Amino acid sequence: MICVPTPLNKNREPDISYIIKTGESIGPHLQKGQLIVLESTTYPGTTDEDLRGVLEKISGLKAGSDFNLAFSPEREDPGNPNSRVAEIPKVVGGLTPACAERAKSLYGKAIKTIVPVSSCRAAEATKLLENIFRSVNIALVNELKVVYEAMGIDVWEVIKAAKTKPFGYMAFYPGPGLGGHCIPIDPFYLTWKAREYGQNTRFIELAGEVNTSMPKFVVNRVADALNTKKKSVNGSKILLLGLAYKSNVDDMRESPTFILLDLLKERGAEVAYYDPHIPVINPTREHAQWTGTKSVPWSREEISKYDAVVIATAHDAVNYKELVDWANVIVDTRNALSEIKAPAGKVWKA
């Protein structure tokens, strides 16, 4: 079972080198009758073309007859204590029907529901659809957030009302940008592959543009909030609350908080972060300049030092009542303070 990173390069082109190198490592040891399953999210054709080619070339064996090859996308819900792997249906696509049966037999030992599809490519496309669906819908509410804010309408109130409809609607929520190792990356795997077939994925690319523009919107809201205190971003001390890309996890991959740190620093702010799940920033591929930076302590003395606090990720472990009492100005990108009373002008939604 292969589950390795599949990042994008700076040109938003897929980097499947981790998959290829893993295949090269497996090849010399591959034996007849073995099952190889790729779980890394990737574009359709990776398993039956790229990975298959490497395994066959090095091992001298033939996929589908000498060994079994399949794709089964990883599905998990980090930070959700009620999520159980055994309860999450597992999609499986094999190179041949026999390959699919072997993969079904493997996963069936641990997972209750197996969902077979016709091919490796159908399974690869399934995972992309799941993540593109989220990306597009998050982009929609992010765009509506900006429009409704200009109209003086609270998008969070609108979503809360809309989700009372028992059919035809599914709630998605805005934020400061997309994070994690899936949603910001996976859609562009399909846009890249689609060009090989002469197809344009305008809708997916537009969603990506909307989502990647959100950190700038948040920074502008920070500037607006500081202006009411007769301060500018330049020279202000600003605290980013939440470095993880998602609530209640310690995963900071592709976190929009890094973009916020960069943008605010570029505008002359003195920046820091607080995250109870990430006490220190470990090395990352794209944000090496923040390596070794430590989370500030949680205390009235510390929090009150900052001209503004930006809630980038809403962790349950944070005492938001204390935050409202201690902070000077708060920019809330997650609606984390919706149930807490605050003095007029202290909390800004973004």
C-alpha positions in Angstrom: 0.0 0.0 0.0 1.6 3.2 -1.2 0.5 6.5 0.5 3.1 9.2 -0.2 2.9 13.0 -0.8 1.7 14.3 -4.2 2.5 18.0 -4.1 2.3 20.7 -6.8 5.4 22.5 -8.1 5.6 26.3 -8.3 3.8 26.1 -11.7 0.9 24.2 -10.2 2.0 21.1 -12.1 1.7 17.6 -10.4 4.8 16.2 -8.7 4.5 12.4 -8.7 8.1 11.8 -8.0 7.4 10.3 -4.6 5.2 7.7 -6.2 7.7 6.9 -8.9 10.6 6.6 -6.4 8.5 4.4 -4.2 7.8 2.2 -7.2 11.5 2.1 -8.0 12.1 0.9 -4.4 9.5 -1.8 -4.5 10.4 -3.1 -8.0 13.5 -5.2 -7.1 11.5 -7.0 -4.4 8.2 -7.5 -6.2 7.1 -11.1 -6.3 4.5 -13.0 -8.3 1.0 -12.9 -6.8 1.7 -9.7 -4.7 -0.8 -6.9 -4.5 0.3 -3.2 -4.9 -2.3 -0.6 -4.1 -1.7 3.2 -4.6 -3.6 5.4 -2.2 -2.0 8.8 -2.9 -4.4 11.3 -4.6 -3.3 11.8 -8.2 -4.6 12.3 -11.7 -6.3 9.5 -13.7 -3.7 7.3 -15.3 -1.0 7.4 -12.7 -1.6 3.9 -11.5 -2.1 2.1 -14.8 0.5 4.1 -16.7 3.2 5.7 -14.5 3.4 3.3 -11.5 2.7 0.3 -13.6 5.5 1.2 -16.0 8.1 1.5 -13.2 7.1 -1.7 -11.5 7.0 -3.7 -14.7 10.3 -2.3 -16.0 12.3 -3.0 -12.8 10.7 -6.3 -11.8 10.3 -7.9 -15.2 6.8 -9.0 -14.1 3.5 -8.1 -15.8 0.7 -6.3 -14.0 -2.6 -8.1 -14.1 -1.1 -11.5 -14.7 2.1 -11.8 -12.5 1.1 -9.3 -9.8 -2.0 -7.3 -8.9 -2.3 -3.6 -9.2 -5.1 -1.3 -7.8 -5.9 2.2 -6.7 -7.9 3.0 -3.5 -8.1 6.6 -2.4 -7.4 7.5 1.2 -10.5 8.7 3.1 -10.2 10.2 6.6 -11.6 13.1 8.6 -8.8 14.5 10.7 -9.9 16.1 14.0 -13.3 14.4 14.0 -13.3 12.1 17.1 -16.5 10.3 15.8 -14.8 9.3 12.5 -14.0 5.6 12.3 -12.0 4.2 9.5 -13.9 0.9 9.5 -17.2 2.9 9.0 -15.9 4.9 6.0 -16.8 3.2 2.7 -13.6 2.3 0.7 -13.5 2.9 -3.1 -11.4 0.3 -5.0 -10.5 0.2 -8.7 -8.3 -2.6 -10.1 -6.2 -2.9 -13.3 -8.2 -6.1 -14.0 -11.2 -7.6 -12.3 -8.9 -10.1 -10.6 -6.8 -7.2 -9.2 -10.0 -5.5 -7.9 -11.0 -8.7 -6.2 -7.7 -9.0 -4.4 -7.9 -5.3 -3.3 -11.5 -5.8 -2.1 -10.4 -8.9 -0.1 -7.6 -6.9 1.5 -9.6 -3.9 2.6 -12.6 -6.0 3.5 -10.7 -7.4 6.4 -10.9 -4.0 8.1 -13.6 -1.9 6.4 -17.3 -2.7 6.4 -18.3 -1.3 3.0 -16.2 -1.7 -0.1 -17.2 0.3 -3.2 -15.8 -1.3 -6.4 -15.4 0.8 -9.5 -14.5 -0.3 -13.1 -10.9 0.7 -13.2 -8.0 2.4 -11.4 -8.8 5.6 -13.4 -12.4 5.7 -12.1 -11.1 5.3 -8.5 -8.6 8.1 -9.1 -11.3 10.3 -10.6 -13.6 9.6 -7.7 -11.1 11.1 -5.2 -10.6 14.1 -7.3 -14.4 14.7 -7.6 -14.7 14.6 -3.8 -12.1 17.2 -3.3 -13.1 19.4 -6.2 -16.6 19.4 -4.9 -15.4 20.9 -1.6 -13.0 23.4 -3.3 -15.8 24.7 -5.6 -18.4 25.1 -2.9 -15.9 26.7 -0.4 -15.0 29.1 -3.2 -18.7 29.9 -3.6 -19.2 30.9 0.0 -15.9 32.7 0.1 -17.1 34.9 -2.8 -20.5 35.4 -1.2 -18.7 36.4 2.0 -17.1 39.3 0.2 -20.3 40.3 -1.6 -22.5 40.1 1.4 -20.0 42.0 3.6 -20.2 44.9 1.1 -24.0 44.8 1.5 -23.8 44.7 5.3 -25.0 41.1 5.4 -23.5 38.5 7.7 -22.8 35.4 5.5 -22.6 33.2 8.6 -26.2 34.2 9.5 -27.3 33.4 5.9 -25.7 30.0 5.9 -27.2 29.2 9.3 -30.6 30.0 7.9 -30.1 28.2 4.6 -29.1 25.0 6.2 -32.5 24.6 7.8 -33.7 23.6 4.4 -34.0 19.8 4.6 -33.3 19.2 0.9 -31.3 20.6 -2.0 -28.7 22.4 0.2 -25.5 21.4 1.9 -23.7 23.9 4.2 -20.1 25.0 3.4 -18.3 27.6 5.3 -15.9 30.5 4.3 -12.5 31.0 5.7 -9.2 32.8 5.3 -8.1 30.4 2.5 -7.8 26.7 1.8 -5.4 24.5 3.7 -4.4 20.9 4.1 -2.7 18.4 1.7 -5.9 17.8 -0.4 -8.3 20.6 -1.2 -5.8 23.3 -2.3 -3.8 20.8 -4.4 -5.9 18.0 -5.8 -8.2 20.0 -8.2 -5.1 21.2 -10.1 -4.1 17.5 -10.8 -7.2 17.3 -12.9 -6.8 20.7 -14.6 -3.2 19.6 -15.6 -4.3 16.2 -16.9 -7.3 17.7 -18.7 -5.0 19.8 -20.9 -3.6 16.5 -22.3 -7.0 15.8 -23.7 -7.6 19.4 -25.0 -10.1 20.2 -22.2 -10.3 23.4 -20.2 -11.4 23.3 -16.5 -12.4 26.9 -16.1 -14.8 26.3 -13.3 -12.2 24.5 -11.2 -9.5 27.1 -11.9 -11.8 30.0 -11.0 -12.6 28.3 -7.7 -8.9 28.1 -7.1 -8.4 31.8 -7.8 -11.2 32.8 -5.4 -9.9 30.7 -2.6 -6.3 31.8 -3.0 -7.5 35.5 -2.9 -9.0 35.1 0.6 -5.8 35.9 2.6 -5.6 39.3 0.9 -9.2 40.0 1.8 -8.4 39.1 5.5 -5.4 41.4 5.5 -7.5 44.2 4.2 -10.0 43.6 7.0 -7.2 43.7 9.5 -6.2 47.1 8.1 -9.8 48.4 8.4 -10.0 47.2 12.0 -6.7 48.9 12.9 -7.7 52.1 11.2 -10.6 52.5 13.6 -7.9 52.6 16.3 -5.9 55.1 14.4 -3.2 52.5 13.6 -1.7 51.1 10.4 -0.6 47.6 9.6 2.9 48.9 9.3 4.4 48.9 12.8 1.5 47.1 14.4 1.9 43.9 16.4 -0.5 41.2 15.1 -1.1 37.7 16.5 -2.4 34.9 14.3 -4.5 32.5 16.3 -4.3 29.0 14.8 -1.5 27.7 12.5 -3.0 24.3 11.7 -5.1 24.2 8.5 -8.1 22.7 10.3 -9.6 22.9 13.8 -8.3 20.5 16.5 -5.4 19.0 14.5 -1.6 19.6 14.4 -1.3 19.5 10.6 -0.1 22.8 9.2 0.4 21.6 5.5 -0.7 24.3 3.1 -2.2 26.3 5.9 -3.4 29.8 4.9 -2.0 31.1 8.2 1.5 31.0 6.6 0.2 33.3 3.8 -1.3 35.7 6.3 2.0 35.8 8.2 3.9 36.5 5.0 1.4 39.2 3.8 1.3 41.0 7.1 5.0 41.0 7.5 5.4 42.3 4.0 3.2 45.2 5.0 5.5 46.1 8.0 3.7 44.3 10.8 5.4 42.5 13.7 3.7 39.0 13.6 3.5 36.0 15.9 1.2 33.0 16.2 -0.5 31.0 18.9 -1.6 27.4 18.4 -2.0 24.9 21.3 -1.4 22.0 18.9 1.8 23.4 17.3 4.2 24.6 19.9 7.0 25.2 17.3 7.1 25.4 13.5 9.0 22.4 12.0 10.6 22.6 8.5 8.2 23.0 5.6 8.8 22.9 1.8 7.4 26.4 1.1 7.7 28.4 4.3 11.2 27.6 5.5 11.6 31.2 6.8 9.3 30.4 9.7 11.1 27.2 10.8 11.8 27.3 14.5 9.3 30.0 15.3 7.5 29.2 18.6 3.9 29.7 19.6 3.5 32.5 22.1 2.2 31.7 25.6 -1.5 32.1 26.4 -1.9 34.8 29.0 -3.5 38.2 29.5 -0.1 39.8 29.6 0.9 38.3 26.2 -2.4 38.6 24.3 -2.9 42.2 25.3 0.4 43.2 23.8 -1.0 42.8 20.3 -2.8 45.6 18.4 -4.9 42.9 16.6 -5.5 39.2 16.8 -6.7 37.3 13.7 -8.5 34.0 14.3 -7.3 31.9 11.4 -8.2 28.5 12.8 -10.8 27.9 15.5 -9.5 25.3 17.9 -11.8 24.0 20.6 -8.9 24.2 23.1 -8.9 28.0 23.0 -10.7 30.0 25.6 -12.5 32.6 23.4 -14.1 34.4 26.3 -10.6 35.1 27.6 -9.5 36.2 24.1 -12.4 38.7 23.9 -11.5 40.0 27.4 -7.8 40.3 26.7 -7.5 41.4 23.0 -7.6 44.9 21.7 -9.1 44.1 18.3 -10.1 40.7 16.9 -10.6 39.8 13.2 -12.6 36.5 13.2 -12.4 34.5 10.0 -14.1 31.5 11.4 -17.2 32.9 13.2 -15.6 31.5 16.4 -17.0 34.4 18.5 -20.6 34.2 17.3 -21.9 33.2 20.8 -19.7 35.6 22.8 -20.7 39.1 23.6 -18.0 41.7 22.9 -17.8 45.5 23.1 -18.9 47.3 19.9 -16.0 47.6 17.4 -13.8 44.9 19.0 -14.7 42.0 16.7 -14.5 42.2 12.9 -15.6 39.3 10.7 -13.5 38.4 7.7 
